[in-house]
Amino acid sequence: MSTTERPRILVVGGGYVGLYAAQRILKKMRYAEATVTVVDPRSYMTYQPFLPEAAAGNISPRHVVVPLRRVLPKAEVLTGRVTTIDQDRKVATVAPLVGEAYELPFDYLVVALGAVSRTFPIPGLAEQGIGMKGVEEAIGLRNHVIEQLDKADSTHDEEVRRRALTFVFVGGGFAGAETIGEVEDMARDAAKQYSNVSRDDMRFILVDAADKILPEVGPDLGRWGKEHLESRGIEIHLSTSMDSCVDGHVVLKNGLEVDSNTIVWTAGVKPNPALARYGLPLGPRGHVDTQATLQVQGSDYIWAAGDNAQVPDLVGRKNGNPNAWCPPNAQHALRQAKVLGDNVVSGMRGFPQKEYEHANKGAVAGLGLHKGVAMIVMGKIKIKLKGRLAWYAHRGYHGMAMPTFNRKIRVLADWTLGMFLKREVVSLGAMETPREEFYEAAKPAPAPVEAAKVPAAAEPKKAEAKAS
């Protein structure tokens, strides 16, 4: 642990906001001015916009994560969870991965827990659903989809084939549309290597409760995105939702019923529920209620930003919307983290706080290899792109936004190799249970089965048969 003479800045969460805020604070601080401590259950930050490409095999999973200890060498990085915060004593309770929980005093607090998948009490969802919030889920989905192709290629049971080759995605926002676009692209490519599976045998279904998909890019591009996915054979069911998926039997409100081994849930996110134990003021949807300075309402030593914060959108409010809030996306998270870092250092030194204000620059989405939609905002001008040009904009923007030069180069190398080499289509599902084969080999060998003995009464008959 760090020394107690220096004030401690505790950053709860090592995601996009936590990583960039800690970097900014360390950059602005004078030598030994404070100790920066980052606490997160994972020792790495995940760049979530690249998860669909990781699921499709276009980017190596290791290249969409950034090791916290390498990027923050001057910070104290603890792998664990902050379970409670005592604001009166300025003490946080940290539960490490192993061992007893302990108390950690702090002077300044940054809350950057991010968001988790928003789910509903749908029968069977917890048992059958696959999320898309972490790199583990992305690579798990990739292995699972290829495993379903392996199953279908190796059986003559039509019911087993139909169930294995039916893929249901719930949620038509960025995460859902990008994931189904990338996975369908991968499955179409993979089918060329199977003798008994073709793209015509597969069924991809996208479900959303809204009346459109990709609302982030506007109605025109959203409509084009829908038509594009449908042209690839993807069924899209709008203005409906999933009632149940017990044992993989999917039932939609519009009456559709299908059996599927693959149910991917991307129907939005919600603030991390751990916030409810921190004693912070929360908005109606569970976000930390912050001022435009990113300070938590009623506090001068706690800041919050990103997906777990309710940050006023000053640009929207100046344009006549008094209830405008910043949407939870990487564009805002990156910029909020920098302002937050500056404000923490300013608050520590007794200087005034700066308000966060950012005008939307647009949105980009990839729908598979060489396919995408993009809306680029330049002042009052909106540039709408679709197809290959939008896909270039998607990769260009996120390639530049990817943290650290190391990861930028690795991602670029993956893309470059993908131009010349075929996509790798192999399931490594056994990685989820790596000890299974060794466990089977290490188990005591079963007793040998004795050979069946010929009854004694049968011997004379054999001798007689030979004599005759």
Beta strands, then each sheet from edge to edge (+ up, - down):
strand 1: 8-12
strand 2: 35-40
strand 3: 44-46
strand 4: 65-67
strand 5: 76-86
strand 6: 91-96
strand 7: 102-105
strand 8: 108-111
strand 9: 115-117
strand 10: 129-130
strand 11: 166-170
strand 12: 203-207
strand 13: 234-237
strand 14: 242-244
strand 15: 249-252
strand 16: 257-259
strand 17: 262-265
strand 18: 269-271
strand 19: 288-289
strand 20: 302-304
strand 21: 309-310
strand 22: 362-366
strand 23: 372-378
strand 24: 381-386
sheet 1: 7+ 6- 5+ 2+ 1+ 8+ 20+
sheet 2: 3+ 4-
sheet 3: 9+ 18-
sheet 4: 10+ 17+ 11+ 12+ 13+
sheet 5: 14+ 15- 16+
sheet 6: 19+ 21+
sheet 7: 22+ 23- 24+
end
